[in-house]
Amino acid sequence: MVAALSALGLTAVLGGCGLTGGSDAVTLKLVAADYGDSAANGSQKYWDKLVKAYEAEHPGVTIDVTVYSWNDVDAKVKEMVDAGKAPDMAQIGAYADYAAKDLLYEADDLLSIPTQADFVAQLADAGQVNGVQYGIPFASSTRLLFYNKTLFQKAGLTAPTTWKELAADAAALKAEGVKYPYALPLGPEEAQAETMQWLLSGGGGYTDFGLGTYSIDSAENVATFDWLKNNLVGKGLTGPVAPGELNRADAFSAFAAGDVGMLNGHPSLMQMAAKKGVKFGMVPMPGVDGPTKMSMGVADWMMAFKQNGHAEQVGEFLDFVYDEQNVLDFSREYDLLPVTNSASTVMTGADGDADLKPFLEELPLSELYPVGRTSWAAVSADIKKRIGKTVSSGGSPAAILGQLQSTATRAESAE
């Protein structure tokens, strides 16, 4: 995930699409994820406002939107599809499994050419399976290293640019009594994100950049986790909670409470920290010899199921969803990065969006999860389960990364 906060968990289960009256009257069902952190800013309010505006311009078309928390939304859509009652559209975390089963419309079947041309290139590319786009990017984010300015000033530190500097800063923060000099959330909630950011900073990644095949146990990746184990975790610089037991949400909360010196964060952390009065800075993730050249990017996806037909009506609605102003409204409401070039250009030049500019600058340099592979779901789940053990006292980075590579190989063979 783009990594988003969940709030509301609505329980209505939707059925398939049906006619609502005359021959031209159509109801389109959309199931969407909740990006709000309270009832006051839940995504249902965003969709209700957008749908009201759309329906006013399109008599005869009704858009029925139900929002679920991120804990539930993917499972709810799967239940509906398995029951033969797929929604017309789903805005969730992954699309590849449905595309592999030929359940989704191609983006070409839905969207106008101007809408398709406006998507940020690497996001559109990440929505492809075998060169065909099925996943339509809906929201995105990148990661930066956040640091607590107050704690850094007290210890006489500047923001790190290399791993060596990061470790030295963490040691100095520990000497000042900071609970989490560096927060390393390798717990099951979102371990695949923290892992990928570190792999990229070490010159590796989940896949081989040239061949596109999984390379989880590459020499670069093993070296990265050896360094983490020996230079951060082994020296007690990652806080009172073991990395394998620390989840991203808890790490963010600890940063907002002033207990964390450094951690990788996405845009929503800015608002969390500011509300608590934490003064923070943001810099690109340090690498072996300097700032990381490639950041981790995350996208969430919109997709349209073929079961109920209505490609024309779905496409017209999605063209409206991706109108520049609607993309801006959503991105600003939830501190996320826009998925279109037009909205990105506006936000880059707007004074009111200055806090998001560092993340926007990282987006063209970002690498996304291999979401176009149906194998990724199994690989990601195994990373969440195992990766924390790489840095435990008895863990072997090489052995555990080898096990993850075996999982990836088996999952690829099953595709």
C-alpha positions as CSV (number, residue, x, y, z in Angstrom):
1,M,0.0,0.0,0.0
2,V,-0.1,3.1,-1.0
3,A,0.0,3.1,2.6
4,A,-3.2,4.6,3.8
5,L,-5.0,5.0,7.1
6,S,-8.3,3.2,7.5
7,A,-11.2,4.4,9.6
8,L,-14.8,3.4,8.7
9,G,-15.7,-0.3,8.3
10,L,-19.2,-0.3,6.7
11,T,-20.8,-3.6,6.5
12,A,-23.3,-3.5,3.6
13,V,-22.5,-6.2,1.1
14,L,-23.3,-5.2,-2.5
15,G,-24.8,-7.3,-5.2
16,G,-24.4,-7.1,-8.9
17,C,-25.4,-4.2,-11.1
18,G,-29.0,-3.9,-12.2
19,L,-31.4,-1.6,-14.1
20,T,-33.1,1.0,-12.1
21,G,-36.0,1.9,-14.3
22,G,-36.1,2.8,-18.0
23,S,-34.0,1.1,-20.6
24,D,-31.3,3.7,-20.2
25,A,-31.3,3.9,-16.4
26,V,-28.2,2.2,-15.0
27,T,-26.8,1.7,-11.5
28,L,-23.1,1.3,-11.3
29,K,-21.7,-0.3,-8.1
30,L,-18.3,0.9,-6.7
31,V,-16.5,-0.6,-3.7
32,A,-13.8,1.7,-2.4
33,A,-11.2,1.9,0.3
34,D,-11.3,4.4,3.2
35,Y,-8.4,6.8,3.4
36,G,-9.7,8.8,6.3
37,D,-8.4,8.6,9.8
38,S,-11.8,9.5,11.4
39,A,-15.5,9.7,10.7
40,A,-15.1,13.4,9.9
41,N,-12.9,12.8,6.8
42,G,-13.9,9.3,5.7
43,S,-13.7,8.5,2.0
44,Q,-17.5,8.0,1.9
45,K,-17.9,11.8,2.2
46,Y,-15.5,12.3,-0.7
47,W,-17.3,9.9,-2.9
48,D,-20.8,11.2,-1.9
49,K,-19.8,14.7,-3.0
50,L,-18.2,13.5,-6.3
51,V,-21.2,11.2,-7.1
52,K,-23.7,14.0,-6.5
53,A,-21.9,16.2,-8.9
54,Y,-21.7,13.4,-11.5
55,E,-25.3,12.3,-11.3
56,A,-26.5,15.9,-11.7
57,E,-24.8,15.9,-15.1
58,H,-25.8,12.4,-16.1
59,P,-29.5,11.7,-15.5
60,G,-30.3,8.0,-15.6
61,V,-27.0,6.9,-14.2
62,T,-26.8,6.1,-10.5
63,I,-23.4,5.5,-8.8
64,D,-23.7,3.3,-5.7
65,V,-20.6,3.6,-3.6
66,T,-19.8,1.6,-0.5
67,V,-16.6,2.3,1.4
68,Y,-14.8,-0.3,3.6
69,S,-11.7,0.0,5.8
70,W,-8.3,-1.1,4.3
71,N,-8.5,-4.0,6.7
72,D,-11.6,-5.3,4.9
73,V,-12.0,-3.9,1.4
74,D,-9.8,-6.4,-0.5
75,A,-11.5,-9.3,1.2
76,K,-15.0,-7.9,0.6
77,V,-14.4,-7.5,-3.1
78,K,-13.0,-11.0,-3.3
79,E,-16.2,-12.4,-1.6
80,M,-18.4,-10.6,-4.1
81,V,-16.4,-11.8,-7.1
82,D,-16.3,-15.4,-5.7
83,A,-20.1,-15.2,-5.2
84,G,-20.6,-14.2,-8.9
85,K,-21.7,-10.7,-7.9
86,A,-18.7,-8.5,-8.9
87,P,-19.1,-4.8,-8.5
88,D,-18.7,-2.7,-11.6
89,M,-15.7,-1.0,-10.1
90,A,-13.4,-1.6,-7.2
91,Q,-10.8,0.7,-5.8
92,I,-8.5,-1.5,-3.8
93,G,-4.9,-2.6,-3.3
94,A,-4.2,-5.1,-6.1
95,Y,-5.6,-6.0,-9.5
96,A,-3.3,-8.7,-11.0
97,D,-5.3,-11.8,-9.8
98,Y,-8.5,-10.5,-11.4
99,A,-6.7,-9.5,-14.6
100,A,-5.1,-13.0,-14.8
101,K,-8.6,-14.5,-14.6
102,D,-9.8,-12.3,-17.4
103,L,-12.4,-10.6,-15.2
104,L,-11.3,-7.0,-15.9
105,Y,-11.8,-4.5,-18.7
106,E,-8.6,-3.2,-20.3
107,A,-8.1,0.5,-19.6
108,D,-8.3,1.0,-23.4
109,D,-11.9,-0.2,-23.3
110,L,-12.9,2.4,-20.7
111,L,-11.0,5.6,-20.6
112,S,-10.7,8.4,-23.1
113,I,-7.3,9.0,-24.7
114,P,-6.8,12.3,-22.8
115,T,-7.4,10.6,-19.5
116,Q,-5.0,7.7,-20.3
117,A,-2.3,10.1,-21.6
118,D,-2.5,12.1,-18.3
119,F,-1.4,9.3,-16.0
120,V,2.1,9.4,-14.5
121,A,4.1,7.1,-16.7
122,Q,5.5,4.7,-14.1
123,L,2.2,4.3,-12.4
124,A,0.4,3.5,-15.7
125,D,3.2,1.0,-16.5
126,A,2.8,-0.6,-13.1
127,G,-0.8,-1.2,-13.9
128,Q,0.1,-3.5,-16.9
129,V,0.1,-7.3,-17.2
130,N,2.0,-8.5,-20.3
131,G,1.9,-5.0,-21.7
132,V,-1.8,-4.4,-21.3
133,Q,-3.1,-2.0,-18.7
134,Y,-5.8,-3.3,-16.3
135,G,-4.9,-1.5,-13.1
136,I,-5.8,2.2,-13.2
137,P,-3.7,4.1,-10.6
138,F,-5.9,5.9,-8.1
139,A,-3.6,7.2,-5.4
140,S,0.2,7.1,-4.9
141,S,2.9,8.0,-2.4
142,T,6.6,7.8,-2.0
143,R,8.8,7.5,1.1
144,L,11.3,9.9,2.6
145,L,13.4,9.7,5.8
146,F,11.7,11.7,8.5
147,Y,13.7,13.0,11.4
148,N,12.8,14.7,14.7
149,K,14.4,18.2,14.5
150,T,14.2,18.8,18.2
151,L,16.0,15.5,19.1
152,F,18.6,16.1,16.4
153,Q,19.3,19.7,17.5
154,K,19.6,18.5,21.1
155,A,22.2,15.9,20.0
156,G,24.0,18.3,17.7
157,L,23.2,16.3,14.6
158,T,22.4,16.9,11.0
159,A,20.3,14.8,8.7
160,P,22.2,11.7,7.4
161,T,23.0,11.1,3.8
162,T,24.7,7.7,4.1
163,W,24.2,4.5,6.1
164,K,27.3,5.3,8.1
165,E,25.9,8.7,9.1
166,L,22.5,7.2,9.9
167,A,24.1,4.7,12.3
168,A,26.3,7.4,13.9
169,D,23.2,9.6,14.3
170,A,21.2,6.7,15.8
171,A,24.0,6.0,18.3
172,A,24.1,9.7,19.4
173,L,20.3,9.7,19.8
174,K,20.5,6.6,21.9
175,A,23.1,8.3,24.1
176,E,20.5,11.1,24.6
177,G,17.9,8.5,25.8
178,V,15.8,8.4,22.7
179,K,13.5,5.3,22.8
180,Y,13.6,4.6,19.1
181,P,16.8,6.1,17.5
182,Y,15.7,4.5,14.3
183,A,12.2,3.0,14.0
184,L,12.5,-0.2,11.9
185,P,8.9,-1.6,11.4
186,L,9.4,-5.1,10.1
187,G,6.2,-6.3,11.7
188,P,3.5,-8.0,9.7
189,E,1.4,-4.9,8.9
190,E,3.6,-3.5,6.2
191,A,7.0,-5.1,6.4
192,Q,7.2,-5.3,2.6
193,A,7.4,-1.5,2.4
194,E,10.2,-0.9,4.9
195,T,12.1,-3.9,3.3
196,M,11.8,-2.5,-0.2
197,Q,13.1,1.0,0.9
198,W,16.2,-0.6,2.4
199,L,16.8,-2.9,-0.5
200,L,16.6,0.0,-2.9
201,S,19.0,2.1,-0.8
202,G,21.4,-0.8,-0.9
203,G,21.4,-1.0,-4.7
204,G,19.0,-4.0,-4.8
205,G,15.3,-4.6,-4.9
206,Y,12.7,-7.3,-5.2
207,T,13.3,-7.9,-8.9
208,D,16.3,-7.7,-11.2
209,F,16.1,-4.4,-13.0
210,G,17.4,-5.9,-16.3
211,L,15.5,-9.2,-16.4
212,G,12.5,-8.4,-14.3
213,T,12.7,-11.7,-12.4
214,Y,12.7,-12.0,-8.6
215,S,16.1,-11.5,-7.0
216,I,15.2,-11.3,-3.3
217,D,18.4,-13.2,-2.3
218,S,20.8,-11.2,-4.4
219,A,24.2,-10.3,-3.0
220,E,23.1,-6.7,-2.6
221,N,20.0,-7.6,-0.6
222,V,21.9,-9.9,1.7
223,A,24.5,-7.2,2.3
224,T,21.8,-4.8,3.2
225,F,20.2,-7.0,5.8
226,D,23.6,-8.0,7.2
227,W,24.3,-4.3,7.7
228,L,21.0,-3.7,9.3
229,K,21.5,-6.6,11.7
230,N,25.1,-5.7,12.6
231,N,25.0,-1.9,12.6
232,L,21.5,-0.9,13.8
233,V,19.6,-3.8,15.4
234,G,22.6,-5.6,17.0
235,K,23.7,-2.3,18.6
236,G,20.4,-1.6,20.1
237,L,19.6,1.4,17.9
238,T,16.1,0.4,16.8
239,G,14.2,0.9,20.0
240,P,12.7,-1.1,22.8
241,V,10.5,-3.2,20.5
242,A,12.0,-5.8,18.2
243,P,11.7,-4.8,14.5
244,G,9.8,-8.0,13.7
245,E,7.2,-6.9,16.3
246,L,6.9,-3.3,15.3
247,N,4.2,-2.3,12.9
248,R,4.2,0.8,10.7
249,A,1.2,2.3,12.4
250,D,2.8,2.0,15.8
251,A,6.1,3.4,14.5
252,F,4.2,6.4,13.1
253,S,2.4,6.9,16.4
254,A,5.7,6.8,18.3
255,F,7.2,9.4,15.9
256,A,4.1,11.6,16.5
257,A,4.7,11.2,20.3
258,G,8.3,12.4,20.0
259,D,9.8,9.0,20.8
260,V,11.5,8.4,17.4
261,G,14.6,10.0,16.0
262,M,14.3,8.7,12.4
263,L,12.0,6.5,10.3
264,N,10.8,6.1,6.7
265,G,7.5,7.8,6.2
266,H,4.9,8.7,3.7
267,P,3.0,12.0,3.4
268,S,0.2,11.2,5.9
269,L,2.9,11.2,8.7
270,M,3.4,15.0,8.2
271,Q,-0.1,15.7,9.4
272,M,0.1,13.2,12.3
273,A,3.3,14.7,13.5
274,A,2.2,18.3,13.1
275,K,-1.0,17.7,15.1
276,K,1.2,16.6,18.0
277,G,3.5,19.5,17.7
278,V,6.5,17.5,16.5
279,K,9.0,19.5,14.5
280,F,10.4,17.3,11.7
281,G,12.5,17.3,8.6
282,M,12.4,15.1,5.5
283,V,15.3,14.0,3.3
284,P,15.8,11.2,0.7
285,M,16.6,7.8,2.3
286,P,20.4,7.5,2.9
287,G,22.2,5.0,0.8
288,V,25.6,3.2,1.1
289,D,27.6,6.2,-0.4
290,G,25.0,9.0,-0.5
291,P,21.2,9.6,-0.8
292,T,19.3,6.8,-2.5
293,K,18.9,7.4,-6.2
294,M,15.6,5.5,-6.3
295,S,12.8,5.8,-3.8
296,M,10.0,3.3,-3.1
297,G,6.7,4.2,-4.7
298,V,3.3,2.8,-3.8
299,A,0.0,2.9,-5.7
300,D,-3.6,1.8,-5.1
301,W,-5.7,0.8,-8.0
302,M,-9.1,1.3,-9.6
303,M,-10.4,-1.6,-11.8
304,A,-13.6,-2.4,-13.7
305,F,-15.1,-5.8,-13.8
306,K,-16.6,-7.1,-17.1
307,Q,-19.4,-9.2,-15.5
308,N,-22.1,-6.6,-15.6
309,G,-21.2,-4.9,-18.9
310,H,-21.7,-1.1,-18.9
311,A,-18.2,-0.4,-20.2
312,E,-19.3,2.9,-21.7
313,Q,-21.0,4.1,-18.6
314,V,-18.1,3.0,-16.4
315,G,-15.7,4.7,-18.7
316,E,-17.6,8.0,-18.7
317,F,-17.7,8.0,-14.8
318,L,-14.0,7.2,-14.6
319,D,-13.1,10.0,-16.9
320,F,-14.9,12.2,-14.4
321,V,-13.2,10.7,-11.5
322,Y,-9.8,11.5,-13.1
323,D,-10.7,15.1,-13.9
324,E,-7.9,17.3,-12.8
325,Q,-9.9,19.1,-10.0
326,N,-11.3,15.8,-8.6
327,V,-7.8,14.3,-8.5
328,L,-6.5,17.5,-6.7
329,D,-9.4,17.4,-4.2
330,F,-8.7,13.8,-3.3
331,S,-4.9,14.2,-3.1
332,R,-5.2,17.3,-0.9
333,E,-7.8,15.8,1.4
334,Y,-5.7,12.7,2.2
335,D,-2.1,14.0,1.8
336,L,-1.5,11.7,-1.1
337,L,0.3,12.2,-4.4
338,P,-1.8,12.7,-7.6
339,V,-1.6,10.0,-10.2
340,T,-2.0,12.4,-13.2
341,N,0.5,14.7,-14.7
342,S,-1.9,17.6,-14.8
343,A,-2.6,17.5,-11.1
344,S,1.0,16.9,-10.3
345,T,2.0,20.0,-12.2
346,V,-0.6,22.1,-10.3
347,M,0.5,20.8,-6.9
348,T,4.2,21.3,-7.6
349,G,3.6,25.0,-8.3
350,A,1.0,25.7,-5.6
351,D,2.2,27.3,-2.4
352,G,-0.5,25.5,-0.4
353,D,1.0,22.1,-1.5
354,A,4.6,23.0,-0.7
355,D,4.8,20.3,2.0
356,L,4.1,17.6,-0.6
357,K,6.7,18.9,-3.1
358,P,9.6,16.7,-1.7
359,F,7.4,13.6,-2.3
360,L,6.3,14.8,-5.7
361,E,10.0,15.2,-6.7
362,E,10.7,11.6,-5.6
363,L,7.8,10.1,-7.6
364,P,9.6,10.1,-11.1
365,L,12.5,8.3,-9.4
366,S,10.4,5.7,-7.6
367,E,10.2,2.0,-8.0
368,L,6.9,0.2,-7.3
369,Y,6.2,-3.2,-6.0
370,P,5.9,-5.8,-8.8
371,V,2.1,-5.6,-8.6
372,G,1.6,-6.8,-12.2
373,R,2.6,-10.3,-11.1
374,T,-0.1,-12.5,-9.6
375,S,2.8,-14.1,-7.6
376,W,3.3,-10.8,-5.7
377,A,0.5,-11.5,-3.2
378,A,2.1,-14.7,-2.0
379,V,5.6,-13.2,-2.0
380,S,4.4,-10.1,-0.1
381,A,2.6,-12.2,2.5
382,D,5.7,-14.3,3.1
383,I,7.9,-11.2,3.5
384,K,5.5,-9.9,6.2
385,K,5.8,-13.3,7.9
386,R,9.6,-13.9,7.7
387,I,11.6,-10.7,7.2
388,G,11.7,-9.6,10.8
389,K,13.7,-12.7,11.6
390,T,16.6,-11.6,9.4
391,V,17.7,-9.0,12.0
392,S,16.9,-11.1,15.1
393,S,19.8,-12.4,17.2
394,G,19.6,-15.9,15.8
395,G,18.5,-15.0,12.3
396,S,20.5,-15.4,9.1
397,P,19.7,-12.8,6.4
398,A,21.1,-15.0,3.7
399,A,19.0,-18.0,4.8
400,I,15.8,-16.1,5.2
401,L,16.1,-14.2,2.0
402,G,16.8,-17.5,0.3
403,Q,13.6,-18.9,1.7
404,L,11.7,-15.8,0.4
405,Q,13.3,-16.4,-3.0
406,S,12.1,-19.9,-3.0
407,T,8.5,-18.7,-2.3
408,A,8.8,-16.3,-5.2
409,T,10.1,-19.0,-7.5
410,R,7.3,-21.4,-6.6
411,A,4.7,-18.6,-6.9
412,E,6.0,-17.7,-10.4
413,S,5.8,-21.3,-11.5
414,A,2.2,-21.4,-10.4
415,E,1.2,-18.4,-12.6
